[in-house]
Amino acid sequence: MSKVKLSEVSKKIFSGLTPLRSNQDFWIEGTIPWLKTEQLGKNKYIYDTNEKITEQALNGTSIKLCPNNTLSIAMYGEGKTRGSVSIIKQTMTTNQACCNVFIDENKACYEYVYYFLKTQYYELRNLSSGVRKNLNSNDIKNFEIRLPADIKEQQKIASILSTLDKKIELNNQINQNLEAMAKTLYDYWFVQFDFPFDFAKGKPDEKGKPYKSSGGKMVYSEELKREIPEGWSTQYLIDFIDENKSGDWGKEKKEGNYTKKVSCIRGADFPALNGNGEIKTPIRYILEKNTHKLLDANDVIIEISGGSPTQSTGRLTFITNDTLKRFDNSIICSNFCRALSLKEKNNLYYFVNTWNLLYANRVMFGWEGKTSGLKNLLLNNMLESVQVVVPNCDLNKKFYGLLDSFQKTKQTNLLETQKLTQLRNWLLPMLMNGQVSVGRDIHTPTI
């Protein structure tokens, strides 16, 4: 392993720029990707950006284009953003908070450098200075990295880690597609009421025609103030619920009668449960007499405290048998959440999607109160007051079956991703430090 400054293996290192917001010619109908630090570190590769600038902005300012395979490092940013790094995978521009490093391919493998910088996240952050603790490009240019002198050795190490990352990315893409399909199916069947229907037999059938657009009879619902399919009814959300389980926080360590070891789900864990990130639920110890609060398959968890001016309380996740396989312990929700057990398991995916639609339509903002500065969802009041359509029973069973197959695939992918991520994180520092070497100790994994 040799030590070199980052500038010694780079063709250029530069920061970006923010074109004048007041100049509409720089922004309106822009097509050139413009990257901000908020996207860095979340994924290895950046294929596109949330904002775009125009050709006029590119030609009328000193902003530079970053070539494909440029490493972009966040110099500013609250929380975990500063020091994060990603690889740009198409020509784009960045704002001034990004330090862009274009590696000389004759001196170093850019993917190896990326992985090395991932292990140096805290060291990079500690370069920050000033009141805002921002990094600067000169510090990054002089930052020392360690790498094998042989570029082929660098490429082999990067290949092993990339193989794991590619499989993780593929799993994530599959899950995103399944989520999109589930939302589309729910929208067609239960919002637009274009579920497949055999008019000759008078019942839902996968080979049938779309109900409403094919002339299926609709009747007006006084409760919902809109038309619903003939034969369908309405009910309150509370009518779906069998049991309401309060949360528990217990103790950090075994103490007295607090002996039951559990994984405790917080609102912060919802994204990982829903398919975005690693599960990092804290381990807690609860009273044995509170084991009735443990979560079971088909339970729905709702965040009832927290929120913000732009995000209401009421976020939701849910548990299946496949979800339970991702935990080593029994699971429970925290005091800031509430778990609901449904009367019928066939209602799980209909209830989840209906709830998410209400959340997306900002309905929960109307059911929030404040206690000690925190916003709390008035859950029971909402459950007892909000009415929704009740679908045809046979159709609901078909919907459950389809989405349960989606969910099994999703959870299988998430469990595999969890194991692959752990393997990658275990290998990464050892490969970077030379504790193991390619060829002698490990081989490229076959996935």
NORUR-V346520 format. One record per residue. PSI is psi in radians with two decimals (999 if undefined). D_CENTER is the distance of its C-alpha to the mean C-alpha in Angstrom with 1 decimal. Layout:
psi:PSI d_center:D_CENTER
psi:PSI d_center:D_CENTER
This chain:
psi:2.37 d_center:36.3
psi:2.65 d_center:37.3
psi:2.29 d_center:36.2
psi:2.72 d_center:35.9
psi:2.60 d_center:34.6
psi:-0.62 d_center:31.6
psi:-0.42 d_center:34.0
psi:-0.32 d_center:36.3
psi:0.27 d_center:34.0
psi:2.55 d_center:32.7
psi:-0.65 d_center:34.3
psi:2.60 d_center:33.0
psi:2.15 d_center:30.8
psi:2.74 d_center:30.2
psi:2.94 d_center:28.1
psi:-2.70 d_center:27.2
psi:2.62 d_center:28.4
psi:1.92 d_center:27.6
psi:2.67 d_center:30.1
psi:2.17 d_center:31.9
psi:-0.50 d_center:29.8
psi:-0.28 d_center:33.2
psi:1.76 d_center:34.1
psi:-0.49 d_center:32.8
psi:-0.33 d_center:34.0
psi:-0.25 d_center:31.4
psi:-0.78 d_center:28.4
psi:2.20 d_center:29.3
psi:0.61 d_center:28.5
psi:2.62 d_center:27.3
psi:-0.15 d_center:26.2
psi:2.09 d_center:25.7
psi:2.38 d_center:22.2
psi:1.99 d_center:22.0
psi:2.42 d_center:19.4
psi:2.83 d_center:18.4
psi:-0.39 d_center:17.2
psi:-0.36 d_center:14.0
psi:-0.21 d_center:12.6
psi:2.48 d_center:14.2
psi:-0.32 d_center:13.0
psi:-0.62 d_center:9.3
psi:2.71 d_center:10.7
psi:-0.82 d_center:14.2
psi:2.54 d_center:15.4
psi:1.96 d_center:15.4
psi:-0.44 d_center:16.9
psi:2.97 d_center:17.0
psi:2.87 d_center:16.8
psi:-0.39 d_center:16.1
psi:2.76 d_center:19.8
psi:2.64 d_center:23.1
psi:2.96 d_center:26.6
psi:2.97 d_center:29.9
psi:-0.63 d_center:32.6
psi:-0.68 d_center:34.8
psi:-0.70 d_center:32.3
psi:-0.76 d_center:32.4
psi:-0.43 d_center:36.2
psi:0.03 d_center:37.0
psi:3.13 d_center:35.2
psi:0.26 d_center:34.9
psi:2.48 d_center:31.2
psi:2.65 d_center:30.8
psi:2.38 d_center:28.9
psi:2.19 d_center:26.8
psi:2.83 d_center:27.6
psi:2.46 d_center:25.3
psi:0.27 d_center:24.1
psi:2.43 d_center:24.5
psi:2.25 d_center:22.6
psi:2.19 d_center:21.2
psi:2.30 d_center:21.1
psi:2.07 d_center:20.1
psi:-0.50 d_center:23.4
psi:3.00 d_center:22.3
psi:2.38 d_center:19.4
psi:2.96 d_center:18.9
psi:-2.25 d_center:17.0
psi:0.07 d_center:15.6
psi:-0.88 d_center:15.8
psi:2.24 d_center:19.5
psi:-0.11 d_center:20.3
psi:2.67 d_center:17.0
psi:2.51 d_center:17.9
psi:2.92 d_center:16.8
psi:2.18 d_center:19.1
psi:2.23 d_center:20.0
psi:0.27 d_center:20.6
psi:2.76 d_center:22.7
psi:2.22 d_center:25.4
psi:3.03 d_center:24.1
psi:2.94 d_center:24.9
psi:2.94 d_center:23.3
psi:3.11 d_center:24.1
psi:-0.19 d_center:26.4
psi:-0.09 d_center:23.7
psi:2.26 d_center:22.8
psi:2.08 d_center:25.3
psi:2.20 d_center:25.5
psi:2.01 d_center:27.1
psi:1.88 d_center:28.7
psi:2.44 d_center:29.9
psi:1.96 d_center:33.3
psi:-0.27 d_center:32.9
psi:-0.20 d_center:36.4
psi:-0.47 d_center:35.6
psi:2.74 d_center:32.1
psi:2.11 d_center:29.2
psi:-0.58 d_center:26.4
psi:-0.60 d_center:23.8
psi:-0.79 d_center:25.7
psi:-0.70 d_center:25.8
psi:-0.87 d_center:22.0
psi:-0.64 d_center:21.6
psi:-0.79 d_center:24.5
psi:-0.52 d_center:23.0
psi:-0.63 d_center:19.8
psi:-0.24 d_center:22.2
psi:0.39 d_center:23.9
psi:-0.86 d_center:21.1
psi:-0.60 d_center:23.1
psi:-0.69 d_center:26.3
psi:-0.78 d_center:25.1
psi:-0.61 d_center:24.0
psi:-0.13 d_center:27.5
psi:-0.23 d_center:29.1
psi:2.67 d_center:28.2
psi:3.02 d_center:31.2
psi:3.07 d_center:32.4
psi:-0.71 d_center:31.5
psi:-0.07 d_center:28.0
psi:0.87 d_center:27.6
psi:2.65 d_center:26.6
psi:2.89 d_center:27.1
psi:2.75 d_center:29.6
psi:-0.52 d_center:30.2
psi:-0.71 d_center:33.4
psi:-0.70 d_center:31.9
psi:-0.68 d_center:29.3
psi:-0.66 d_center:32.2
psi:0.02 d_center:34.1
psi:2.27 d_center:31.3
psi:2.38 d_center:32.6
psi:2.70 d_center:30.8
psi:2.36 d_center:32.1
psi:2.63 d_center:32.4
psi:2.51 d_center:34.7
psi:-0.55 d_center:37.6
psi:2.05 d_center:37.2
psi:-0.60 d_center:34.5
psi:-0.63 d_center:34.5
psi:-0.73 d_center:33.6
psi:-0.78 d_center:30.6
psi:-0.65 d_center:29.6
psi:-0.76 d_center:29.9
psi:-0.80 d_center:27.7
psi:-0.61 d_center:25.0
psi:-0.72 d_center:25.3
psi:-0.85 d_center:24.6
psi:-0.63 d_center:21.4
psi:-0.62 d_center:20.4
psi:-0.74 d_center:21.2
psi:-0.77 d_center:18.6
psi:-0.63 d_center:15.9
psi:-0.69 d_center:17.0
psi:-0.70 d_center:16.6
psi:-0.78 d_center:13.1
psi:-0.70 d_center:12.3
psi:-0.78 d_center:14.4
psi:-0.74 d_center:12.7
psi:-0.71 d_center:9.2
psi:-0.73 d_center:11.4
psi:-0.78 d_center:13.3
psi:-0.67 d_center:10.6
psi:-0.70 d_center:9.5
psi:-0.71 d_center:13.3
psi:-0.70 d_center:13.9
psi:-0.75 d_center:11.7
psi:-0.71 d_center:13.7
psi:-0.72 d_center:16.8
psi:-0.75 d_center:16.5
psi:-0.71 d_center:16.1
psi:-0.77 d_center:19.0
psi:-0.80 d_center:21.1
psi:-0.76 d_center:20.7
psi:-0.81 d_center:21.7
psi:-0.75 d_center:24.7
psi:-0.72 d_center:26.0
psi:-0.07 d_center:25.5
psi:-0.89 d_center:25.3
psi:-0.25 d_center:27.6
psi:0.61 d_center:29.5
psi:0.82 d_center:29.9
psi:2.67 d_center:29.5
psi:2.28 d_center:31.8
psi:2.29 d_center:35.2
psi:1.81 d_center:38.5
psi:-0.50 d_center:41.1
psi:-0.69 d_center:44.0
psi:-0.27 d_center:42.7
psi:0.62 d_center:41.2
psi:2.79 d_center:37.9
psi:2.46 d_center:34.3
psi:2.34 d_center:34.3
psi:-0.36 d_center:31.8
psi:0.06 d_center:34.7
psi:-3.10 d_center:35.6
psi:2.74 d_center:35.4
psi:2.19 d_center:32.8
psi:-1.13 d_center:34.3
psi:-0.82 d_center:34.5
psi:-0.22 d_center:35.1
psi:0.19 d_center:37.7
psi:0.25 d_center:39.7
psi:2.48 d_center:38.5
psi:2.27 d_center:40.1
psi:2.54 d_center:38.1
psi:2.64 d_center:39.4
psi:2.28 d_center:38.8
psi:2.06 d_center:37.0
psi:-0.59 d_center:38.5
psi:-0.74 d_center:35.7
psi:-0.19 d_center:32.9
psi:0.71 d_center:35.3
psi:2.96 d_center:34.3
psi:2.50 d_center:35.3
psi:2.82 d_center:33.9
psi:2.55 d_center:35.1
psi:2.38 d_center:38.5
psi:-0.24 d_center:38.4
psi:2.80 d_center:35.0
psi:-3.00 d_center:35.0
psi:2.76 d_center:32.9
psi:2.86 d_center:32.1
psi:2.69 d_center:30.5
psi:-0.61 d_center:27.0
psi:-0.44 d_center:28.9
psi:-0.24 d_center:30.8
psi:-0.28 d_center:27.8
psi:2.36 d_center:27.6
psi:-0.73 d_center:29.7
psi:2.50 d_center:28.7
psi:1.96 d_center:27.0
psi:2.16 d_center:25.8
psi:2.82 d_center:25.7
psi:3.12 d_center:23.5
psi:2.58 d_center:25.0
psi:-0.45 d_center:24.5
psi:-2.51 d_center:27.5
psi:2.74 d_center:28.5
psi:-0.56 d_center:27.0
psi:2.86 d_center:29.9
psi:2.32 d_center:32.4
psi:2.01 d_center:34.9
psi:-2.13 d_center:37.8
psi:-0.01 d_center:36.6
psi:1.46 d_center:32.9
psi:-0.24 d_center:32.7
psi:1.99 d_center:30.0
psi:2.24 d_center:27.0
psi:2.79 d_center:23.6
psi:2.25 d_center:19.9
psi:2.09 d_center:18.9
psi:2.16 d_center:15.7
psi:2.99 d_center:15.0
psi:-0.58 d_center:12.9
psi:-0.33 d_center:10.9
psi:-0.12 d_center:10.1
psi:-0.82 d_center:8.8
psi:-0.72 d_center:4.9
psi:-0.70 d_center:6.3
psi:-0.62 d_center:8.9
psi:-0.09 d_center:7.2
psi:0.33 d_center:5.9
psi:1.54 d_center:2.9
psi:3.06 d_center:5.7
psi:2.56 d_center:9.3
psi:2.12 d_center:11.1
psi:0.82 d_center:13.4
psi:2.40 d_center:15.2
psi:2.60 d_center:18.7
psi:2.26 d_center:21.8
psi:2.95 d_center:24.3
psi:2.16 d_center:27.8
psi:2.94 d_center:28.9
psi:2.45 d_center:32.4
psi:-0.57 d_center:33.4
psi:-0.19 d_center:34.6
psi:0.26 d_center:31.0
psi:-0.22 d_center:29.8
psi:-0.21 d_center:29.9
psi:-0.13 d_center:26.7
psi:2.58 d_center:24.8
psi:2.53 d_center:22.2
psi:2.94 d_center:23.1
psi:2.47 d_center:21.7
psi:0.14 d_center:21.2
psi:2.55 d_center:20.7
psi:2.34 d_center:18.4
psi:2.27 d_center:17.0
psi:2.29 d_center:17.1
psi:2.08 d_center:16.6
psi:-0.12 d_center:20.1
psi:2.60 d_center:20.4
psi:-2.15 d_center:18.9
psi:-3.11 d_center:17.5
psi:3.07 d_center:18.8
psi:-0.47 d_center:21.0
psi:-0.22 d_center:18.2
psi:2.05 d_center:15.8
psi:2.91 d_center:17.8
psi:3.02 d_center:17.7
psi:0.13 d_center:17.1
psi:2.66 d_center:13.4
psi:2.53 d_center:13.4
psi:3.02 d_center:12.3
psi:2.87 d_center:15.0
psi:2.36 d_center:16.7
psi:3.04 d_center:18.5
psi:-0.61 d_center:20.8
psi:-0.54 d_center:18.4
psi:-0.74 d_center:15.9
psi:-0.48 d_center:18.9
psi:-0.28 d_center:19.5
psi:-0.04 d_center:16.5
psi:2.53 d_center:18.4
psi:-0.29 d_center:21.8
psi:2.99 d_center:23.0
psi:2.74 d_center:23.3
psi:2.69 d_center:20.6
psi:2.83 d_center:21.1
psi:2.76 d_center:19.3
psi:3.05 d_center:20.2
psi:-0.37 d_center:22.9
psi:0.09 d_center:20.4
psi:2.96 d_center:19.2
psi:2.38 d_center:21.3
psi:2.41 d_center:21.2
psi:2.23 d_center:23.0
psi:2.31 d_center:24.7
psi:2.65 d_center:25.6
psi:-0.71 d_center:29.2
psi:2.21 d_center:28.4
psi:-0.46 d_center:25.6
psi:-0.27 d_center:26.0
psi:-0.10 d_center:24.7
psi:-1.03 d_center:21.2
psi:-0.52 d_center:19.3
psi:-0.77 d_center:21.6
psi:-0.80 d_center:21.1
psi:-0.84 d_center:17.3
psi:-0.62 d_center:17.3
psi:-0.75 d_center:20.2
psi:-0.80 d_center:18.6
psi:-0.58 d_center:15.4
psi:-0.73 d_center:18.0
psi:-0.72 d_center:20.0
psi:-0.78 d_center:17.1
psi:-0.54 d_center:16.3
psi:0.17 d_center:20.1
psi:0.43 d_center:20.1
psi:-0.61 d_center:22.5
psi:-0.42 d_center:21.3
psi:-0.50 d_center:22.7
psi:-0.05 d_center:26.1
psi:0.63 d_center:25.8
psi:2.43 d_center:25.1
psi:3.04 d_center:27.7
psi:2.37 d_center:28.0
psi:2.13 d_center:29.1
psi:0.66 d_center:29.7
psi:-0.24 d_center:27.7
psi:2.51 d_center:24.5
psi:2.36 d_center:23.5
psi:2.38 d_center:23.7
psi:2.20 d_center:23.0
psi:1.28 d_center:26.4
psi:-0.91 d_center:25.0
psi:-0.72 d_center:28.3
psi:-0.74 d_center:29.8
psi:-0.79 d_center:27.0
psi:-0.62 d_center:27.2
psi:-0.16 d_center:30.9
psi:-0.47 d_center:31.0
psi:2.19 d_center:28.5
psi:2.55 d_center:29.8
psi:2.87 d_center:28.0
psi:2.52 d_center:29.5
psi:2.02 d_center:30.1
psi:2.92 d_center:29.9
psi:2.35 d_center:32.5
psi:-0.80 d_center:32.2
psi:-0.71 d_center:32.5
psi:-0.70 d_center:29.9
psi:-0.66 d_center:27.5
psi:-0.71 d_center:28.2
psi:-0.71 d_center:27.5
psi:-0.75 d_center:24.2
psi:-0.79 d_center:23.3
psi:-0.78 d_center:24.5
psi:-0.86 d_center:22.5
psi:-0.47 d_center:19.2
psi:-0.63 d_center:20.0
psi:-0.67 d_center:20.5
psi:-0.80 d_center:17.2
psi:-0.67 d_center:15.6
psi:-0.77 d_center:17.9
psi:-0.77 d_center:16.8
psi:-0.85 d_center:13.0
psi:-0.60 d_center:13.9
psi:-0.78 d_center:16.3
psi:-0.70 d_center:13.9
psi:-0.68 d_center:11.5
psi:-0.75 d_center:14.8
psi:-0.75 d_center:16.0
psi:-0.68 d_center:13.0
psi:-0.77 d_center:13.5
psi:-0.71 d_center:17.1
psi:-0.68 d_center:16.9
psi:-0.73 d_center:14.8
psi:-0.73 d_center:17.5
psi:-0.80 d_center:20.2
psi:-0.78 d_center:19.0
psi:-0.47 d_center:18.8
psi:-0.72 d_center:22.2
psi:-0.65 d_center:23.8
psi:-0.98 d_center:22.6
psi:-0.59 d_center:24.9
psi:-0.68 d_center:27.8
psi:-0.68 d_center:27.8
psi:-0.54 d_center:27.7
psi:-0.07 d_center:30.5
psi:0.25 d_center:32.6
psi:-0.52 d_center:32.6
psi:2.66 d_center:32.1
psi:2.65 d_center:33.2
psi:2.39 d_center:32.4
psi:-0.82 d_center:35.2
psi:-0.77 d_center:36.8
psi:-0.69 d_center:34.1
psi:2.83 d_center:31.2
psi:2.78 d_center:30.7
psi:2.19 d_center:27.9
psi:2.50 d_center:25.9
psi:2.08 d_center:26.4
psi:999 d_center:23.2
